Amino acid sequence: MHYSKDFLQSGHRDSTWRSYFMTIAAAINMDVDQPMPENRRNLKDAIGELKRAGILTGGSKFVDQDMLILTRQEGEKPAKRKPKLPA
């Protein structure tokens, strides 16, 4: 899921997030109308993929049925924001 890395580099300055899983699903433009178990499975797959790519740490996971903790690997920096153009 390529959009997951984009979310992690979207300007969040903290390296760790703890959030309700559907909040993350909506933030990365997943189809939130799917059944919740399917969204959980898709997020687990995405987290595993990002761990294997070295973007998330091994501690990134569901901490209970509905809460996620995501920790960006040290050295993975958020993307720099483009300067705003004058109006």
Helices and strands as residue ranges (DSSP letters): H 2-8, E 16-20, H 21-27, H 36-52, E 61-62, E 67-71
